[in-house]
Amino acid sequence: METAEIAAVILAAGKSSRFGADKLLTEVGYKGVRQPLILHALAPWLEVFEQIHLVTPINNQELLGVCRSVAGRVNFIKADKSGLGMGHSLAAGIQATQQAKGWLIGLADMPMITSDILQLLVSELKQGAAISAPFYHGKRGHPVAFSNQYRDDLMQLTGDVGAKTIVQAHETLVQAVNIDRPSIFIDIDTQADISLLQ
């Protein structure tokens, strides 16, 4: 199973309601670079995958504009029901990539995920894991990888809980990848969270 056969699906269709503005378009400083949050978040994925799939709201023109520097390597998937919750966005992403042999599913507001974490999760899928997920001190974080045996389950997701229900229902099949840092939990939900990047 080559990395190319595993689809990288990144969810970028949230409402940013707690942030007070579109957080993905907000310029933040991280690792000495100041640019929109979405570009920080996509950078490690682009180190691992030739092509990534970004699930966006229907009205995604601003996001398209911000991502123009990497547009050739990003497949933009418009989720027409994204307003109904993350489950709908995730289902749209799987529907659009359903020929894949597996998926690595991440969130566009988690810029501290590193390429080595992505590679470890993909490696577990290649070695036959049904699900692989990163853990820090025994607690599961993001992103999470699924083999194609979960295609139908993923495409039927609704509501706002994402794939958590699938992971919980198949807990014994989850291959844990132990990570030595808490970046797998750190998402940017509020303006105050930007300080976590320093």
MDAnalysis code that builds the backbone (N, CA, C; Angstrom):
import MDAnalysis as mda
import numpy as np

u = mda.Universe.empty(594, n_residues=198, atom_resindex=np.repeat(np.arange(198), 3), trajectory=True)
u.add_TopologyAttr("name", ["N", "CA", "C"] * 198)
u.add_TopologyAttr("resid", np.arange(1, 199))
u.add_TopologyAttr("resname", ["MET", "GLU", "THR", "ALA", "GLU", "ILE", "ALA", "ALA", "VAL", "ILE", "LEU", "ALA", "ALA", "GLY", "LYS", "SER", "SER", "ARG", "PHE", "GLY", "ALA", "ASP", "LYS", "LEU", "LEU", "THR", "GLU", "VAL", "GLY", "TYR", "LYS", "GLY", "VAL", "ARG", "GLN", "PRO", "LEU", "ILE", "LEU", "HIS", "ALA", "LEU", "ALA", "PRO", "TRP", "LEU", "GLU", "VAL", "PHE", "GLU", "GLN", "ILE", "HIS", "LEU", "VAL", "THR", "PRO", "ILE", "ASN", "ASN", "GLN", "GLU", "LEU", "LEU", "GLY", "VAL", "CYS", "ARG", "SER", "VAL", "ALA", "GLY", "ARG", "VAL", "ASN", "PHE", "ILE", "LYS", "ALA", "ASP", "LYS", "SER", "GLY", "LEU", "GLY", "MET", "GLY", "HIS", "SER", "LEU", "ALA", "ALA", "GLY", "ILE", "GLN", "ALA", "THR", "GLN", "GLN", "ALA", "LYS", "GLY", "TRP", "LEU", "ILE", "GLY", "LEU", "ALA", "ASP", "MET", "PRO", "MET", "ILE", "THR", "SER", "ASP", "ILE", "LEU", "GLN", "LEU", "LEU", "VAL", "SER", "GLU", "LEU", "LYS", "GLN", "GLY", "ALA", "ALA", "ILE", "SER", "ALA", "PRO", "PHE", "TYR", "HIS", "GLY", "LYS", "ARG", "GLY", "HIS", "PRO", "VAL", "ALA", "PHE", "SER", "ASN", "GLN", "TYR", "ARG", "ASP", "ASP", "LEU", "MET", "GLN", "LEU", "THR", "GLY", "ASP", "VAL", "GLY", "ALA", "LYS", "THR", "ILE", "VAL", "GLN", "ALA", "HIS", "GLU", "THR", "LEU", "VAL", "GLN", "ALA", "VAL", "ASN", "ILE", "ASP", "ARG", "PRO", "SER", "ILE", "PHE", "ILE", "ASP", "ILE", "ASP", "THR", "GLN", "ALA", "ASP", "ILE", "SER", "LEU", "LEU", "GLN"])
u.atoms.positions = np.array([
    [0.855, -1.203, 0.000],
    [0.000, 0.000, 0.000],
    [0.890, 1.253, 0.000],
    [0.930, 1.947, -1.113],
    [1.742, 3.160, -1.194],
    [1.016, 4.327, -0.529],
    [1.801, 5.356, -0.138],
    [1.177, 6.534, 0.461],
    [0.140, 7.126, -0.489],
    [0.417, 7.046, -1.789],
    [-0.505, 7.611, -2.778],
    [-1.871, 6.925, -2.742],
    [-1.896, 5.661, -2.266],
    [-3.161, 4.934, -2.218],
    [-3.956, 5.266, -0.955],
    [-3.322, 5.989, -0.034],
    [-3.998, 6.448, 1.176],
    [-4.329, 7.918, 0.976],
    [-5.595, 8.235, 1.073],
    [-6.022, 9.610, 0.832],
    [-5.892, 10.442, 2.102],
    [-5.283, 11.591, 1.961],
    [-5.179, 12.550, 3.066],
    [-6.387, 13.478, 2.989],
    [-7.291, 13.355, 3.954],
    [-8.514, 14.158, 3.980],
    [-8.454, 15.099, 5.175],
    [-8.485, 16.393, 4.897],
    [-8.367, 17.397, 5.952],
    [-9.651, 18.215, 5.987],
    [-10.240, 18.299, 7.165],
    [-11.525, 18.976, 7.318],
    [-11.323, 20.459, 7.598],
    [-11.874, 21.295, 6.707],
    [-11.710, 22.749, 6.821],
    [-13.046, 23.445, 6.611],
    [-14.120, 22.815, 7.090],
    [-15.456, 23.352, 6.809],
    [-16.182, 23.832, 8.066],
    [-15.444, 24.012, 9.161],
    [-16.078, 24.467, 10.401],
    [-16.484, 25.930, 10.340],
    [-17.220, 26.368, 11.360],
    [-17.761, 27.732, 11.360],
    [-16.897, 28.744, 12.093],
    [-15.860, 28.289, 12.826],
    [-14.997, 29.196, 13.605],
    [-15.784, 30.055, 14.586],
    [-16.903, 29.539, 15.087],
    [-17.788, 30.366, 15.925],
    [-17.121, 30.837, 17.213],
    [-16.246, 30.032, 17.790],
    [-15.591, 30.424, 19.041],
    [-14.424, 31.384, 18.808],
    [-13.940, 31.439, 17.565],
    [-12.789, 32.284, 17.263],
    [-13.198, 33.734, 17.015],
    [-14.391, 33.927, 16.445],
    [-14.874, 35.284, 16.191],
    [-14.585, 35.798, 14.797],
    [-13.873, 34.999, 14.012],
    [-13.556, 35.324, 12.610],
    [-13.193, 33.990, 11.969],
    [-12.922, 33.988, 10.668],
    [-12.527, 32.728, 10.046],
    [-11.084, 32.427, 10.452],
    [-10.924, 31.496, 11.380],
    [-9.594, 31.250, 11.943],
    [-8.611, 30.727, 10.901],
    [-9.087, 29.979, 9.916],
    [-8.174, 29.398, 8.934],
    [-7.530, 30.460, 8.053],
    [-8.205, 31.606, 7.913],
    [-7.665, 32.696, 7.096],
    [-6.830, 33.680, 7.921],
    [-6.870, 33.529, 9.240],
    [-6.174, 34.465, 10.131],
    [-4.662, 34.239, 10.079],
    [-3.914, 35.315, 9.897],
    [-2.460, 35.206, 9.861],
    [-1.909, 35.020, 11.271],
    [-1.096, 33.982, 11.433],
    [-0.460, 33.715, 12.730],
    [1.013, 33.404, 12.504],
    [1.796, 33.686, 13.515],
    [3.219, 33.376, 13.449],
    [3.488, 32.007, 14.041],
    [4.256, 31.182, 13.311],
    [4.618, 29.855, 13.806],
    [5.929, 29.438, 13.147],
    [6.878, 29.021, 13.959],
    [8.202, 28.612, 13.469],
    [8.862, 29.707, 12.628],
    [8.671, 30.946, 13.072],
    [9.322, 32.067, 12.407],
    [8.663, 32.529, 11.124],
    [7.514, 31.951, 10.783],
    [6.806, 32.320, 9.546],
    [5.431, 32.856, 9.917],
    [5.040, 33.953, 9.277],
    [3.704, 34.506, 9.503],
    [2.878, 34.315, 8.237],
    [1.812, 33.558, 8.364],
    [0.943, 33.274, 7.220],
    [-0.398, 32.765, 7.757],
    [-1.403, 32.639, 6.876],
    [-2.700, 32.144, 7.339],
    [-2.577, 30.770, 8.011],
    [-3.377, 30.567, 9.037],
    [-3.342, 29.326, 9.814],
    [-3.452, 28.088, 8.934],
    [-4.310, 28.135, 7.915],
    [-4.505, 26.979, 7.053],
    [-3.195, 26.545, 6.390],
    [-2.344, 27.486, 6.007],
    [-1.090, 27.135, 5.340],
    [-0.111, 26.483, 6.310],
    [-0.100, 26.946, 7.560],
    [0.718, 26.265, 8.582],
    [0.249, 24.824, 8.751],
    [-1.069, 24.638, 8.799],
    [-1.625, 23.311, 9.041],
    [-1.368, 22.352, 7.881],
    [-1.412, 22.864, 6.655],
    [-1.239, 21.999, 5.481],
    [0.222, 21.618, 5.237],
    [1.149, 22.438, 5.705],
    [2.568, 22.241, 5.382],
    [3.088, 20.821, 5.666],
    [2.871, 20.264, 6.867],
    [3.390, 18.913, 7.107],
    [2.725, 17.851, 6.245],
    [1.456, 18.033, 5.925],
    [0.757, 17.080, 5.061],
    [1.367, 17.076, 3.663],
    [1.758, 18.258, 3.193],
    [2.349, 18.362, 1.859],
    [3.758, 17.773, 1.814],
    [4.370, 17.595, 2.986],
    [5.678, 16.928, 3.045],
    [5.523, 15.420, 2.856],
    [4.362, 14.886, 3.185],
    [4.141, 13.437, 3.174],
    [3.334, 12.978, 1.960],
    [2.351, 13.780, 1.563],
    [1.440, 13.394, 0.476],
    [1.647, 14.293, -0.736],
    [1.629, 13.676, -1.906],
    [1.739, 14.440, -3.155],
    [0.475, 15.269, -3.371],
    [-0.670, 14.679, -2.982],
    [-1.968, 15.330, -3.157],
    [-2.729, 15.233, -1.842],
    [-3.376, 16.316, -1.444],
    [-4.223, 16.269, -0.255],
    [-5.629, 16.733, -0.630],
    [-6.599, 16.308, 0.150],
    [-8.008, 16.594, -0.133],
    [-8.553, 17.458, 1.002],
    [-8.939, 18.677, 0.675],
    [-9.380, 19.649, 1.672],
    [-10.887, 19.833, 1.567],
    [-11.591, 19.452, 2.635],
    [-13.051, 19.566, 2.651],
    [-13.423, 20.958, 3.148],
    [-14.155, 21.693, 2.331],
    [-14.474, 23.089, 2.618],
    [-15.986, 23.311, 2.528],
    [-16.452, 24.471, 3.025],
    [-17.859, 24.816, 2.796],
    [-18.081, 25.090, 1.305],
    [-19.344, 25.160, 0.902],
    [-19.675, 25.472, -0.489],
    [-19.080, 26.825, -0.902],
    [-19.249, 27.825, -0.052],
    [-18.696, 29.156, -0.337],
    [-17.251, 29.213, 0.156],
    [-16.323, 28.767, -0.682],
    [-14.938, 28.629, -0.239],
    [-13.959, 29.518, -1.000],
    [-14.462, 30.584, -1.623],
    [-13.605, 31.406, -2.484],
    [-12.431, 32.028, -1.726],
    [-12.690, 32.504, -0.508],
    [-11.596, 33.107, 0.265],
    [-10.529, 32.076, 0.605],
    [-10.967, 30.894, 0.971],
    [-10.023, 29.820, 1.294],
    [-9.226, 29.420, 0.062],
    [-9.904, 29.348, -1.081],
    [-9.210, 29.048, -2.338],
    [-8.123, 30.081, -2.609],
    [-8.459, 31.350, -2.369],
    [-7.500, 32.421, -2.609],
    [-6.282, 32.312, -1.717],
    [-6.505, 32.021, -0.444],
    [-5.405, 31.905, 0.514],
    [-4.505, 30.710, 0.177],
    [-5.114, 29.662, -0.378],
    [-4.366, 28.431, -0.676],
    [-3.777, 28.400, -2.088],
    [-3.799, 29.534, -2.781],
    [-3.385, 29.494, -4.190],
    [-1.932, 29.041, -4.362],
    [-1.078, 29.279, -3.363],
    [0.331, 28.887, -3.487],
    [0.509, 27.366, -3.500],
    [-0.481, 26.632, -2.971],
    [-0.387, 25.169, -2.949],
    [-1.543, 24.523, -3.717],
    [-2.292, 25.337, -4.445],
    [-3.533, 24.872, -5.084],
    [-3.314, 23.682, -6.001],
    [-2.161, 23.598, -6.650],
    [-1.913, 22.486, -7.561],
    [-1.852, 21.137, -6.876],
    [-1.644, 21.133, -5.570],
    [-1.532, 19.872, -4.834],
    [-2.700, 19.645, -3.885],
    [-3.697, 20.516, -3.985],
    [-4.864, 20.404, -3.107],
    [-6.117, 20.170, -3.944],
    [-6.845, 19.122, -3.604],
    [-8.144, 18.868, -4.217],
    [-9.197, 19.424, -3.265],
    [-9.909, 20.450, -3.707],
    [-10.915, 21.086, -2.848],
    [-12.248, 20.361, -2.998],
    [-12.749, 19.851, -1.886],
    [-14.021, 19.130, -1.873],
    [-15.052, 20.007, -1.167],
    [-16.088, 20.406, -1.892],
    [-17.124, 21.252, -1.288],
    [-18.175, 20.376, -0.610],
    [-18.324, 20.572, 0.689],
    [-19.307, 19.796, 1.452],
    [-20.593, 20.606, 1.575],
    [-21.622, 20.191, 0.840],
    [-22.841, 21.003, 0.806],
    [-23.626, 20.975, 2.123],
    [-23.316, 19.995, 2.992],
    [-24.015, 19.928, 4.279],
    [-23.084, 20.213, 5.451],
    [-21.995, 20.904, 5.185],
    [-21.008, 21.145, 6.241],
    [-21.596, 21.893, 7.435],
    [-22.604, 22.709, 7.167],
    [-23.221, 23.472, 8.250],
    [-23.945, 22.606, 9.266],
    [-24.191, 21.346, 8.908],
    [-24.895, 20.434, 9.809],
    [-23.950, 19.684, 10.739],
    [-22.625, 19.868, 10.544],
    [-21.681, 19.244, 11.458],
    [-20.541, 18.515, 10.776],
    [-19.526, 18.195, 11.590],
    [-18.307, 17.585, 11.079],
    [-18.549, 16.241, 10.404],
    [-19.513, 15.472, 10.914],
    [-19.789, 14.168, 10.316],
    [-20.141, 14.275, 8.846],
    [-20.928, 15.288, 8.491],
    [-21.331, 15.502, 7.097],
    [-20.116, 15.872, 6.237],
    [-19.230, 16.702, 6.790],
    [-18.020, 17.101, 6.047],
    [-17.125, 15.891, 5.801],
    [-16.965, 15.083, 6.836],
    [-16.116, 13.901, 6.717],
    [-16.692, 12.917, 5.700],
    [-17.994, 12.720, 5.745],
    [-18.649, 11.831, 4.781],
    [-18.422, 12.318, 3.352],
    [-18.474, 13.638, 3.151],
    [-18.232, 14.200, 1.814],
    [-16.809, 13.934, 1.355],
    [-15.864, 14.031, 2.282],
    [-14.467, 13.778, 1.944],
    [-14.221, 12.331, 1.544],
    [-14.854, 11.399, 2.244],
    [-14.695, 9.975, 1.923],
    [-15.408, 9.653, 0.613],
    [-16.586, 10.226, 0.432],
    [-17.342, 10.018, -0.811],
    [-16.510, 10.415, -2.025],
    [-15.790, 11.521, -1.905],
    [-15.008, 12.041, -3.031],
    [-13.713, 11.261, -3.265],
    [-13.307, 10.460, -2.292],
    [-12.038, 9.716, -2.404],
    [-12.276, 8.227, -2.167],
    [-13.464, 7.739, -2.502],
    [-13.840, 6.393, -2.075],
    [-13.060, 5.270, -2.726],
    [-12.259, 5.571, -3.753],
    [-11.428, 4.527, -4.356],
    [-10.146, 4.273, -3.562],
    [-9.878, 5.081, -2.549],
    [-8.646, 4.943, -1.766],
    [-8.623, 3.624, -0.999],
    [-7.418, 3.173, -0.658],
    [-7.267, 1.954, 0.152],
    [-7.247, 2.272, 1.643],
    [-7.305, 3.548, 1.950],
    [-7.340, 3.981, 3.342],
    [-7.339, 5.491, 3.377],
    [-7.560, 6.038, 4.560],
    [-7.629, 7.487, 4.719],
    [-6.895, 7.918, 5.979],
    [-6.213, 9.035, 5.881],
    [-5.682, 9.703, 7.068],
    [-6.486, 10.991, 7.186],
    [-7.225, 11.105, 8.283],
    [-8.195, 12.192, 8.421],
    [-7.724, 13.169, 9.492],
    [-7.560, 14.426, 9.083],
    [-7.064, 15.443, 9.999],
    [-7.929, 16.687, 10.015],
    [-7.539, 17.622, 10.863],
    [-8.285, 18.867, 11.035],
    [-7.410, 20.046, 10.619],
    [-8.014, 21.021, 9.953],
    [-7.260, 22.144, 9.378],
    [-6.861, 23.198, 10.404],
    [-7.256, 23.004, 11.667],
    [-6.879, 23.996, 12.685],
    [-5.838, 23.437, 13.655],
    [-5.073, 22.420, 13.202],
    [-4.056, 21.791, 14.051],
    [-2.673, 21.918, 13.419],
    [-2.073, 23.111, 13.483],
    [-0.804, 23.354, 12.800],
    [0.413, 22.685, 13.439],
    [0.262, 22.129, 14.659],
    [1.428, 21.556, 15.337],
    [1.595, 20.058, 15.075],
    [0.725, 19.494, 14.246],
    [0.925, 18.112, 13.805],
    [2.143, 18.110, 12.878],
    [3.051, 17.171, 13.068],
    [4.286, 17.149, 12.266],
    [4.275, 15.988, 11.271],
    [5.122, 16.104, 10.273],
    [5.132, 15.103, 9.204],
    [5.503, 13.720, 9.726],
    [6.332, 13.642, 10.765],
    [6.713, 12.318, 11.274],
    [5.513, 11.593, 11.879],
    [4.601, 12.340, 12.507],
    [3.380, 11.729, 13.053],
    [2.537, 11.161, 11.911],
    [2.388, 11.940, 10.844],
    [1.610, 11.484, 9.688],
    [2.218, 10.214, 9.089],
    [3.531, 10.199, 8.975],
    [4.210, 9.048, 8.378],
    [4.049, 7.792, 9.230],
    [4.106, 7.955, 10.549],
    [3.935, 6.808, 11.446],
    [2.540, 6.198, 11.311],
    [1.534, 7.064, 11.218],
    [0.156, 6.582, 11.091],
    [-0.064, 5.872, 9.759],
    [0.483, 6.439, 8.695],
    [0.379, 5.816, 7.371],
    [1.094, 4.469, 7.373],
    [2.245, 4.416, 8.026],
    [3.027, 3.179, 8.095],
    [2.231, 2.052, 8.746],
    [1.472, 2.386, 9.794],
    [0.656, 1.364, 10.462],
    [-0.424, 0.832, 9.523],
    [-1.040, 1.711, 8.732],
    [-2.038, 1.247, 7.762],
    [-1.390, 0.316, 6.737],
    [-0.218, 0.694, 6.266],
    [0.493, -0.121, 5.272],
    [0.784, -1.513, 5.813],
    [0.999, -1.581, 7.134],
    [1.322, -2.865, 7.754],
    [0.077, -3.649, 8.157],
    [-1.102, -3.142, 7.771],
    [-2.312, -3.916, 7.972],
    [-3.228, -3.476, 9.092],
    [-2.930, -2.364, 9.747],
    [-3.805, -1.890, 10.815],
    [-5.169, -1.505, 10.254],
    [-6.227, -1.791, 11.012],
    [-7.571, -1.373, 10.619],
    [-7.754, 0.117, 10.871],
    [-7.278, 0.555, 12.024],
    [-7.311, 1.972, 12.427],
    [-5.992, 2.257, 13.124],
    [-5.398, 3.406, 12.852],
    [-4.229, 3.812, 13.636],
    [-4.440, 5.241, 14.126],
    [-4.015, 5.469, 15.360],
    [-4.244, 6.771, 15.983],
    [-3.074, 7.118, 16.885],
    [-2.771, 8.423, 17.021],
    [-1.671, 8.834, 17.889],
    [-2.142, 8.963, 19.339],
    [-1.293, 8.549, 20.257],
    [-1.593, 8.639, 21.683],
    [-0.447, 9.357, 22.407],
    [-0.811, 10.177, 23.362],
    [0.168, 10.841, 24.229],
    [-0.273, 10.581, 25.664],
    [0.574, 9.918, 26.428],
    [0.242, 9.551, 27.809],
    [-1.106, 8.830, 27.905],
    [-1.342, 7.930, 26.962],
    [-2.537, 7.100, 27.011],
    [-3.813, 7.726, 26.483],
    [-3.734, 8.966, 26.012],
    [-4.919, 9.652, 25.513],
    [-4.822, 9.810, 23.991],
    [-5.915, 9.488, 23.295],
    [-5.920, 9.529, 21.828],
    [-6.092, 10.947, 21.303],
    [-5.375, 11.246, 20.215],
    [-5.491, 12.557, 19.582],
    [-5.767, 12.434, 18.100],
    [-5.350, 13.442, 17.348],
    [-5.558, 13.507, 15.890],
    [-4.202, 13.611, 15.201],
    [-4.162, 13.234, 13.901],
    [-5.230, 12.698, 13.044],
    [-5.405, 11.189, 13.260],
    [-6.404, 10.611, 12.600],
    [-6.675, 9.176, 12.730],
    [-6.729, 8.563, 11.332],
    [-6.136, 7.371, 11.213],
    [-6.102, 6.672, 9.920],
    [-7.057, 5.481, 9.929],
    [-7.748, 5.282, 8.811],
    [-8.708, 4.191, 8.669],
    [-8.408, 3.396, 7.408],
    [-8.499, 2.087, 7.506],
    [-8.395, 1.259, 6.300],
    [-9.741, 1.306, 5.565],
    [-9.744, 0.794, 4.331],
    [-10.965, 0.930, 3.531],
    [-12.102, 0.012, 3.978],
    [-11.880, -0.808, 4.989],
    [-12.995, -1.607, 5.506],
    [-14.048, -0.723, 6.186],
    [-13.666, 0.531, 6.458],
    [-14.598, 1.463, 7.102],
    [-15.215, 2.460, 6.125],
    [-15.023, 2.208, 4.827],
    [-15.522, 3.155, 3.820],
    [-17.008, 3.480, 4.030],
    [-17.830, 2.455, 4.085],
    [-19.275, 2.682, 4.187],
    [-19.640, 3.388, 5.495],
    [-19.010, 2.963, 6.589],
    [-19.282, 3.609, 7.888],
    [-18.942, 5.095, 7.845],
    [-17.810, 5.414, 7.220],
    [-17.375, 6.812, 7.146],
    [-18.303, 7.631, 6.253],
    [-18.754, 7.034, 5.159],
    [-19.618, 7.772, 4.236],
    [-21.016, 8.013, 4.811],
    [-21.370, 7.260, 5.837],
    [-22.695, 7.414, 6.433],
    [-22.706, 8.323, 7.653],
    [-21.570, 8.920, 7.972],
    [-21.507, 9.786, 9.155],
    [-22.386, 11.024, 8.986],
    [-22.973, 11.438, 10.088],
    [-23.763, 12.669, 10.127],
    [-23.474, 13.354, 11.462],
    [-24.127, 14.493, 11.690],
    [-23.977, 15.170, 12.981],
    [-22.606, 15.793, 13.172],
    [-22.225, 15.993, 14.414],
    [-21.020, 16.772, 14.686],
    [-19.948, 16.024, 15.466],
    [-19.994, 14.694, 15.484],
    [-18.986, 13.973, 16.264],
    [-17.885, 13.362, 15.407],
    [-17.944, 13.565, 14.104],
    [-16.891, 13.021, 13.252],
    [-16.854, 11.506, 13.323],
    [-15.644, 10.944, 13.287],
    [-15.497, 9.485, 13.240],
    [-15.300, 8.874, 14.626],
    [-15.498, 9.659, 15.668],
    [-15.268, 9.172, 17.034],
    [-16.079, 7.907, 17.323],
    [-17.319, 7.869, 16.834],
    [-18.174, 6.709, 17.115],
    [-17.602, 5.437, 16.501],
    [-16.989, 5.556, 15.325],
    [-16.389, 4.391, 14.667],
    [-15.187, 3.907, 15.462],
    [-14.357, 4.845, 15.893],
    [-13.167, 4.483, 16.668],
    [-13.574, 3.804, 17.977],
    [-14.570, 4.365, 18.639],
    [-15.011, 3.792, 19.922],
    [-15.615, 2.402, 19.747],
    [-16.329, 2.201, 18.642],
    [-16.963, 0.902, 18.400],
    [-15.948, -0.185, 18.043],
    [-14.762, 0.229, 17.599],
    [-13.739, -0.736, 17.172],
    [-12.432, -0.505, 17.939],
    [-12.579, -0.131, 19.207],
    [-11.434, 0.249, 20.047],
    [-10.330, -0.813, 20.062],
    [-10.732, -2.086, 20.062],
    [-9.738, -3.162, 20.161],
    [-8.902, -3.301, 18.887],
    [-9.350, -2.676, 17.806],
    [-8.620, -2.771, 16.540],
    [-7.724, -1.552, 16.291],
    [-7.748, -0.605, 17.218],
    [-6.953, 0.615, 17.039],
    [-5.488, 0.336, 17.347],
    [-4.630, 0.582, 16.354],
    [-3.184, 0.463, 16.560],
    [-2.677, 1.796, 17.109],
    [-2.227, 1.784, 18.352],
    [-1.757, 3.013, 18.996],
    [-0.351, 3.372, 18.518],
    [-0.175, 4.634, 18.179],
    [1.149, 5.170, 17.838],
    [1.494, 6.167, 18.945],
    [2.444, 5.816, 19.779],
    [2.769, 6.670, 20.913],
    [3.642, 7.837, 20.470],
    [3.206, 9.034, 20.840],
    [3.866, 10.281, 20.458],
    [4.423, 10.932, 21.722],
    [5.579, 11.574, 21.596],
    [6.234, 12.122, 22.792],
    [5.915, 13.592, 23.055],
    [4.850, 14.106, 22.420],
    [4.496, 15.510, 22.639],
    [2.983, 15.676, 22.482],
    [2.423, 16.715, 23.115],
    [0.966, 16.864, 23.122],
    [0.381, 17.572, 21.906],
    [1.155, 17.732, 20.855],
    [0.667, 18.473, 19.674],
    [-0.553, 17.821, 19.043],
    [-0.776, 16.540, 19.302],
    [-1.912, 15.823, 18.709],
    [-3.248, 16.252, 19.318],
    [-3.192, 17.099, 20.349],
    [-4.414, 17.629, 20.969],
    [-4.643, 19.109, 20.672],
    [-3.614, 19.792, 20.167],
    [-3.661, 21.256, 20.129],
    [-4.300, 21.770, 18.843],
    [-5.537, 22.250, 18.992],
    [-6.200, 22.910, 17.867],
    [-6.453, 24.370, 18.241],
    [-6.631, 25.188, 17.232],
    [-6.830, 26.617, 17.455],
    [-8.324, 26.903, 17.374],
    [-8.961, 27.009, 18.535],
    [-10.405, 27.253, 18.592],
    [-10.746, 28.694, 18.938],
    [-9.884, 29.327, 19.742],
    [-10.129, 30.697, 20.199],
    [-8.915, 31.554, 19.910],
    [-9.104, 32.866, 20.001],
    [-7.974, 33.787, 19.800],
    [-6.854, 33.491, 20.805],
    [-7.236, 33.119, 22.028],
    [-6.238, 32.848, 23.071],
    [-5.370, 31.653, 22.718],
    [-5.911, 30.713, 21.921],
    [-5.148, 29.513, 21.581],
    [-3.924, 29.821, 20.713],
    [-3.913, 30.978, 20.070],
    [-2.768, 31.333, 19.202],
    [-1.482, 31.355, 20.011],
    [-1.586, 31.705, 21.298],
    [-0.388, 31.755, 22.134],
    [0.257, 30.371, 22.292],
    [-0.507, 29.310, 22.062],
    [0.038, 27.953, 22.172],
    [1.081, 27.676, 21.085],
    [1.062, 28.457, 20.028],
    [2.009, 28.250, 18.927],
    [3.390, 28.801, 19.229],
    [3.495, 29.588, 20.290],
    [4.790, 30.225, 20.586],
    [5.708, 29.255, 21.333],
])
